[in-house]
Amino acid sequence: VSAPFEARAGHVYLVGAGPGDPGLLTLKAHDLLASCGCVLYDQLVDPGVLAFVRPEAERIAVGKVGHGPQTAQPWIEHLMIARARRGLAVVRLKGGCPTLFGRLGEEAMALRGAAIPYEIVPGVTSALAVPAYAGIPLTHRGLAASLAIVTGHCADRGQRPLRSLAHADTLVILMGARSLAEVVAELLAAGRPPDTPAAFLSRGTSRDQQAIRAPLVDLCRAVARSNAGAPAVIVVGGVAALGERLSWFRPDIDEFVGETGSIDRIVV
Ligand SMILES: C[S@@+](CC[C@H](N)C(=O)[O-])C[C@H]1O[C@@H](n2cnc3c(N)ncnc32)[C@H](O)[C@@H]1O
């Protein structure tokens, strides 16, 4: 059977596109993309994933670029509902997994309110996949048995989830690239030791992936000396150091910053 998960007319599918590498798309997501009549996609969705959409399907970019231009959320919800009412099979495609910092709840509520049938198709989240592509297991026997996934946005908004969760064995911080200095300061203020291993994982799972590892206290300086930027996943905790031994993906450059703060560039 070539496409067992065919998109149905008048339905909306809230679908995770995975973190970048098109190989991490689920079978269901692939089939829905290949059979839908309209796709509304986020800025973080890789072009390689959009390649699975039928040429005749309508494609609408509804990207939100970090702190940059935004497509208004009510407009996105309006488009989904209008296209479904027109009888199209609609895929709402989101980076990673829609359940995690993906405004899934708001969009599902809008669909429920409009009596549009919908399905939620989870995807491979960057919170797990990006560390994996940098050779970083998030738990490790004897090293890490607990994990917290936290937004880095809140450091500069007076909220304190980072502080309250700072002592999870492993912290995975999303949306923290631009507020990296505040994130680090918050964790140090919460008592996380300065020499805690940390990693800044930029554009993970793509050809442009960069992994920058440094003790927590040196992470900002190390990132500033590189050209790595958003989107990035930040990993803090003993497991971050394992990436040095276990990295396997073949990005262009992998950088390691040791205790002394020196950068070794390893071109693979
Ligand atoms: C609005 S959140 C959406 C997360 C998404 N729903 C998921 O499950 O991956 C966007 C954040 O995800 C992270 N992110 C997404 N894709 C990434 C990638 N390929 N490499 C590094 N970070 C990524 C970054 O922290 C970025 O700021």
The ligand as a Tripos MOL2 file, in Angstrom:
@<TRIPOS>MOLECULE
LIG
   27    29     1     0     0
SMALL
NO_CHARGES

@<TRIPOS>ATOM
      1 C1          8.8120   27.4460   18.9280 C.3       1 LIG1
      2 S1          9.9020   26.1570   19.4010 S.3       1 LIG1
      3 C2          9.1320   24.8090   18.5720 C.3       1 LIG1
      4 C3          9.6780   23.4650   18.9780 C.3       1 LIG1
      5 C4          9.1440   22.3430   18.1230 C.3       1 LIG1
      6 N1          7.7300   22.2000   18.2920 N.3       1 LIG1
      7 C5          9.8250   21.0240   18.4270 C.2       1 LIG1
      8 O1          9.2200   20.1070   18.9550 O.co2     1 LIG1
      9 O2         11.0140   20.9060   18.1000 O.co2     1 LIG1
     10 C6         11.3050   26.5050   18.3900 C.3       1 LIG1
     11 C7         12.6120   26.0770   19.0550 C.3       1 LIG1
     12 O3         12.8700   24.7110   18.7810 O.3       1 LIG1
     13 C8         14.2610   24.5050   18.7130 C.3       1 LIG1
     14 N2         14.5980   23.9420   17.4050 N.ar      1 LIG1
     15 C9         13.7340   23.5550   16.4640 C.ar      1 LIG1
     16 N3         14.3690   22.9930   15.4250 N.ar      1 LIG1
     17 C10        15.6820   23.0320   15.7300 C.ar      1 LIG1
     18 C11        16.8740   22.5850   15.0580 C.ar      1 LIG1
     19 N4         16.8400   21.9910   13.8770 N.pl3     1 LIG1
     20 N5         18.0630   22.7790   15.6770 N.ar      1 LIG1
     21 C12        18.1310   23.3630   16.8830 C.ar      1 LIG1
     22 N6         17.0380   23.8060   17.5570 N.ar      1 LIG1
     23 C13        15.8380   23.6230   16.9870 C.ar      1 LIG1
     24 C14        14.9290   25.8610   18.9700 C.3       1 LIG1
     25 O4         15.1880   25.9470   20.3540 O.3       1 LIG1
     26 C15        13.8340   26.7950   18.5530 C.3       1 LIG1
     27 O5         13.9930   28.0690   19.1590 O.3       1 LIG1
@<TRIPOS>BOND
     1     1     2 1
     2     2     3 1
     3     2    10 1
     4     3     4 1
     5     4     5 1
     6     5     6 1
     7     5     7 1
     8     7     8 2
     9     7     9 1
    10    10    11 1
    11    11    12 1
    12    11    26 1
    13    12    13 1
    14    13    14 1
    15    13    24 1
    16    14    15 ar
    17    14    23 ar
    18    15    16 ar
    19    16    17 ar
    20    17    18 ar
    21    17    23 ar
    22    18    19 1
    23    18    20 ar
    24    20    21 ar
    25    21    22 ar
    26    22    23 ar
    27    24    25 1
    28    24    26 1
    29    26    27 1
@<TRIPOS>SUBSTRUCTURE
     1 LIG1         1 GROUP 0 **** ****
